[in-house]
Protein backbone atom coordinates (compact mmCIF):
# COMPACT_ATOMS: atom_id res chain seq x y z
CA UNK A 1 0.00 0.00 0.00
CA UNK A 2 1.31 3.41 -0.92
CA UNK A 3 1.37 5.85 1.98
CA UNK A 4 3.00 8.76 0.17
CA UNK A 5 -0.09 10.93 -0.10
CA UNK A 6 -1.91 10.05 3.10
CA UNK A 7 -2.53 12.96 5.46
CA UNK A 8 -5.00 12.08 8.18
CA UNK A 9 -7.64 14.44 9.41
CA UNK A 10 -7.32 15.30 13.06
CA UNK A 11 -10.48 13.33 13.84
CA UNK A 12 -9.22 10.18 12.08
CA UNK A 13 -5.81 10.49 13.75
CA UNK A 14 -7.40 10.69 17.21
CA UNK A 15 -9.84 7.86 16.47
CA UNK A 16 -6.96 5.61 15.45
CA UNK A 17 -5.01 6.55 18.58
CA UNK A 18 -8.03 5.80 20.73
CA UNK A 19 -8.35 2.31 19.26
CA UNK A 20 -5.01 0.99 20.49
CA UNK A 21 -7.35 -0.52 23.11
CA UNK A 22 -10.75 -1.83 21.93
CA UNK A 23 -13.60 0.65 22.36
CA UNK A 24 -17.20 1.14 21.27
CA UNK A 25 -18.44 4.34 19.63
CA UNK A 26 -19.26 6.32 22.74
CA UNK A 27 -15.96 5.26 24.32
CA UNK A 28 -14.12 6.53 21.24
CA UNK A 29 -15.90 9.89 21.55
CA UNK A 30 -14.87 10.16 25.20
CA UNK A 31 -11.27 9.08 24.55
CA UNK A 32 -10.84 11.58 21.69
CA UNK A 33 -12.28 14.33 23.88
CA UNK A 34 -9.85 13.39 26.64
CA UNK A 35 -6.78 13.04 24.38
CA UNK A 36 -7.44 16.45 22.81
CA UNK A 37 -8.20 18.12 26.16
CA UNK A 38 -11.74 18.80 24.95
CA UNK A 39 -10.66 20.53 21.74
CA UNK A 40 -11.86 17.80 19.35
CA UNK A 41 -15.52 16.86 19.74
CA UNK A 42 -16.80 14.08 17.51
CA UNK A 43 -20.41 14.10 16.39
CA UNK A 44 -21.95 10.66 15.87
CA UNK A 45 -22.17 11.15 12.09
CA UNK A 46 -18.51 12.13 11.84
CA UNK A 47 -17.44 9.22 14.02
CA UNK A 48 -19.41 6.51 12.23
CA UNK A 49 -18.56 7.88 8.79
CA UNK A 50 -14.87 7.72 9.71
CA UNK A 51 -15.28 4.24 11.24
CA UNK A 52 -16.89 2.93 8.03
CA UNK A 53 -14.08 4.39 5.91
CA UNK A 54 -11.39 2.96 8.20
CA UNK A 55 -13.09 -0.47 8.20
CA UNK A 56 -13.12 -0.44 4.38
CA UNK A 57 -9.43 0.51 4.28
CA UNK A 58 -8.50 -2.18 6.80
CA UNK A 59 -7.13 0.31 9.34
CA UNK A 60 -9.50 -0.91 12.08
CA UNK A 61 -11.64 -4.00 12.61
CA UNK A 62 -14.88 -4.68 14.40
CA UNK A 63 -14.58 -7.19 17.21
CA UNK A 64 -17.10 -10.00 17.45
CA UNK A 65 -19.64 -8.89 20.02
CA UNK A 66 -22.16 -10.53 22.25
CA UNK A 67 -25.47 -11.09 20.51
CA UNK A 68 -27.37 -9.40 23.34
CA UNK A 69 -25.31 -6.19 23.05
CA UNK A 70 -25.89 -3.45 20.46
CA UNK A 71 -22.49 -1.94 21.22
CA UNK A 72 -19.89 -2.82 18.61
CA UNK A 73 -16.26 -2.58 19.65
CA UNK A 74 -13.45 -1.70 17.30
CA UNK A 75 -9.66 -1.95 17.43
CA UNK A 76 -6.78 -0.77 15.29
CA UNK A 77 -5.16 -3.26 12.90
CA UNK A 78 -1.44 -3.63 12.13
CA UNK A 79 -2.03 -1.62 8.94
CA UNK A 80 -3.73 1.09 11.01
CA UNK A 81 -0.72 1.18 13.34
CA UNK A 82 1.53 1.69 10.30
CA UNK A 83 -0.70 4.55 9.15
CA UNK A 84 -0.44 6.21 12.59
CA UNK A 85 3.36 5.81 12.58
CA UNK A 86 3.56 7.34 9.10
CA UNK A 87 1.35 10.25 10.18
CA UNK A 88 3.43 10.84 13.31
CA UNK A 89 6.58 11.07 11.18
CA UNK A 90 4.80 13.42 8.74
CA UNK A 91 3.77 15.68 11.62
CA UNK A 92 7.31 15.67 13.04
CA UNK A 93 8.60 16.80 9.64
CA UNK A 94 6.04 19.62 9.56
CA UNK A 95 7.11 20.81 13.01
CA UNK A 96 10.83 20.56 12.20
CA UNK A 97 10.42 22.55 9.00
CA UNK A 98 8.31 25.18 10.73
CA UNK A 99 10.89 25.56 13.50
CA UNK A 100 13.66 25.75 10.90
CA UNK A 101 11.95 28.65 9.14
CA UNK A 102 10.43 30.62 12.02
CA UNK A 103 12.42 29.30 14.96
CA UNK A 104 11.26 27.52 18.06
CA UNK A 105 9.25 30.46 19.36
Buried (B, 14 or more C-beta within 10 A) or exposed (E): EEEEEEEBEEBBBBBBBBBEEBBBBEBBBEBBBEBBEEEBEBEEEBBEEBBEEBBEBEBBBEEEEEEEEEEEBBBBBEBBBBBBEBBEEEEEEEEEEEEEEEEEE
